[in-house]
Amino acid sequence: MNEHGILPIDLVAVNLYPFEATVAKEGCSLEDAIENIDIGGPTMIRSSAKNYPDVTVIVDPGDYDAVLAELKQKGEVSIETNFRLAKKVFQHTARYDGPFRTTSARSREEIRSTSFRRPSPSR
C-alpha cells in the first residue's frame, strides 16, 4: 500500500438495503425482494468489523454523533468504541439475515409455480 500511496481505510459507514421493510409490504413481488437483498454491504461491514482494532464501522446513524465527538475530542476513535461498534455490526447482520429464511421459504412455492414451468409443447 505504501509503495502505491494507498492509505488504509479506517472508517466505514454503511446503510444496508431495506430488505425487511421491502418484504413486509403488502404485495411485495419476488423480484422486488431479490432486488433489495444487499450483498456487498454485509460483506463490507463484517470484514471491517473483523478488523475493529484499526477500523471504525458504523451501521447505526444514531452512532454518528458519538463517533464524531470522540474524533473531535481525542483525534481518533478508541479501540473500546470500535469493539462496541463491531459487536453492533455482527448483531445487525444477524438480524438482517433473519428475514431471508422466512421469505425464501415462502417464495419457494411461488418460484416453482412460476419460474420453472415447462413450456407447452409446440404443435
Secondary structure, DSSP 4 states (H G I P E B T S, - for coil): -GGGTPPPP-EEE-----HHHHHHSTT--HHHHHHT--SHHHHHHHHHHHTTTT-EEE--GGGHHHHHHHHHHHSS--HHHHHHHHHHHHHHHHHHHHHHHHHHHHHHHHHHHHTSPPPPPP-
